[in-house]
Amino acid sequence: MKLEGRVAWVTGGGSGLGRAICRRFAEEGARVAVNDVRRESAEETVADLPGDGHLAVVGDISDSGLVAAMAGEIDAACGRLDVLVNNAGVDRIPGDGMEKLLEGHSLTPNMPDTGWTRMLEIHLNGAFFCAREATKRMLEGGAGSIVNMSSIAGLAGMGPIHYATAKAGLLGFTRSLAREVGGRGIRVNAICPGAIETPMTDAIPEPMLKGMIAATPLGRMGSADDIANATLFLASDDSGFITGQWISPNGGIFIG
């Protein structure tokens, strides 16, 4: 029970990687605050978790006011916060020009302002707003762990430019925050998944997926549980001397 007695806030916990992380944390004894922009999805995850005391906190993480309200709900229900997983994210924005990329054109000259800024708002603003609320509480307790969900896109420039830029930004955010709060007992790390079987990858064209699998030495896509296990490691005391780092469960498609 590696998280027994701890409270974890997982953004984007209504499906995919987030739901798997919530389940893994609950199996290890955590009380989980499941965030999603869709109440139904968050509540479905909560209903599926073992143990008691889990709660759904609903809101768009790119809205700082909603993030503060969610943190207040966690305070009222749990009275503490030990772990934050900044998992919420998207790989495309409606109207971002991605259809041009899929047609073989360059994306950058075809991307409107909103496609670029909205991607950064979700991934970077959202991670900052949640970490700001989390560190307020973790600093009072003198301990905590924050895990940011980056990507091989952030490591190697794989994927569309707005997504790769946002995920690379999360790595800089991870390193800077780790230096800032490490002396106060808070660890900050990142995970950089490769191709993982989730609803997000369902939208990737099959020829592109086959190419990624062919380029992966382990010869398969990863599972959501592969990422949940890595997240548990970084959230728990098993990684007690690790901060400011990234780990990349990617099957070997990126080695660096």
N, C-alpha and C positions, 0 to 999 in steps of 0.2 A: 504494500500500500504506500507507494512512493509520494503520494500527494495527500495523505490522510490529514484531515483537519484544515486543509488549505482551500482558499477560494480562488477560482480561476475565471477570468473574463475572456471569452473567445469571440472575436468578431467574425462575421460571415459564417456563423455556426449552423445555419439552417440547412446546409446541403454540402455535398462533396467533401473536400478536405476538412472543412470546419466541423462538420457533423462527426467525422471519424475522430478528430482530435477531442471533441467534447466527450464522446463515448469512452475513449482511452483514458482520459483524465478521470472520468467518473468511476471507471473500473479500478483506478488506483486511489480512490478515496476522496477525490476533490469534490467540492460543491461548485457547480458550474453555472455561470451566468452566460446564457447563450444569446448572442446578438445576431439579428438579421434585420434587413429592411422590411421583410414580410413577416408579420406576426404569426401567421399560420405555420410557416416554415420553422421559425424559432420554437414555437410550442410543440411541433411534431418532434423536434430533436429532444426537447426536455422530456416529453412523454416516453421517449425511447431509452432514457438514461437509467442505469442502475443507481440505487441509493436514493437519498432524500434531500430536499432543500434546494434543488436546482430551480433556476428561474429564467424566464425569457425577458430580455431587455431589447426593445424594438426601436430602431432609428437609423438614419443615414449617418455614417461616421464622418462624412465630409461636412456635417453641420455641427459646429462646436457647441452650440446650445443644446442640441439633442444628445451629444456625447456627455456633456456635464450632467444632464438629466438622468442618463443611464447610470452614470457613476453614483449619483445620489440614490437611485433605486437599489443598487448593490449595497451601498452603505446601510440603507434602511433594513434590508433583508438579511444581510450577512455580517455587517459591522467590521469588515476587513477586506483587503484585497492582496493576494500573494503572487498571482501570476496574471500576466496579460499576454494574449496571443493576437497580434495584429495580422489576422488572416484575410479579412474581407478584401475583395478585389474583383476586377473584371479584366478581360483580355481585349475587349473592344467596346467602343462607344457608338450608339446609333448615329449614323451620318458621319462617321469619322473618315470615310474614304477607303475603308478596308476592301470594299468590293473591287476597287481599282488594283489593289495589290494582288488579289486572287485572280484577276484577269491578266496579270503579268506586267502591270504598270508600276511605276514608282509611287510610293505612298506619300512621301513628304510634300511634293508639289500639289497633291490632291487632298490634303488634310485641312479642314477648316479650323479656326481658332478653338471652337467648342470641343472638337475631338481631342485636341492636345490638352487643353486646360482641365477638362473634366476628368481625364485619366489621372493627371497629377493630383487633382483635388481628392479623388477617392483614395489613391495609394499613399501619397505623401502627407497631405493635410490630415487625412483620416488617421494615419499612424501617429502623427504628432499630437492631434487632439486627444486621442485615447491615451497615449503615453504621458501627456501632461496631467491628465486626471489620475492615472495610475501611480505616477511617481509622487504626487502629493500624498497619497495614502501609504505607499511603500516607504517613503522617507520617514514617516511617523513611526512605522513598525520596525525600521532598521534592516529590512530585508525584502527581497522580491526578485522575480525573474520576468523579463520581457522577451518575447520571441517574435521577430518580424518575418513575415513570409515574403521572401524575395523570389528569385527564379534564376535558372540558367540564362534567361534572357538578360538579366542584369549583369551576369558574369561575362558572357561571351557575345552580347549583342544579338542573340538569336531572337527572332520574333519582330513584330512591328515596332517602329521607332518610339511611339508614345509609351507603349507597354515596357519596352526594354529600358527606356530612360527612367520611368517611374520605379522599376525594380532595382536599377542601379542606384537610384537615389536612396532607396531604403537601406542599402549597404553602407552608404556614407552616414546616414542617420543612425544606424546601429553602432558604428564605430564611435561617433561623436558622443552619443548618449552614454555609451559604456564608459568612456573616459570621465564623463561628467559625474556619474552617480556611483561608480564602482567603489569609491571610498566610503560610501554610505550603505554598502551591503546589497546593492541592486545590480544584478547581472543582466546584460542585454546582448542577445545573439540573433542570428538570422538563419533561415533555411532557404536553400535554393533548389527547389525540385526540378527534375527533368520532366519528361512526358509522363503524366500520371492519368490513370483512368478515372475521370471525373466528368460531370456534366459539361464543364468548360471545354474539355478536349473533344467532346462529342461533335462540336461545331467545326473542328479542323477537318479539311477535306481528306478523304481516305488515302489518296496517293501521297500526301504530305506526311500523314501518320506512318505509313509504311516506310517512307524514307527515313524518318526519325528512328524507327525500330531497327531498320537495317544498319543505321550508324551507331547503334547502342551495343557495346560489347556484350552485355548480359542478354541481349536478344529479346527483350520484352519491354512493355510499358510498366511503370511502377503502379502500385496500388495506393489507395488512400491510407491504408494501415501502415505502409512503409513510411509515409510522412508523419502520421500520428505517433509512431514509435520514436522517430527522431525528435519530434516536438516534446514528447514526454521526457526524453533524455535531457534536453536543454532546460526544461521547466523544473526538473527535480534536482535534488542534491547530488545526483550522480555526476552532474557537470559543474560541481561547486567551484572549480578553479578555472572555469572557461567563461570568458566575457569578451565582447567585441569581435567575435568570430562568426564565420558562416560554415555550415556543413551542407553538402549537396548530394542528396539521394537521387542520382540521375542515371544509374546503370552504366556509367562510364562514357556517356555521350560527350561530356565535357570533363577533361582532366586537367587541372591547373592549380 
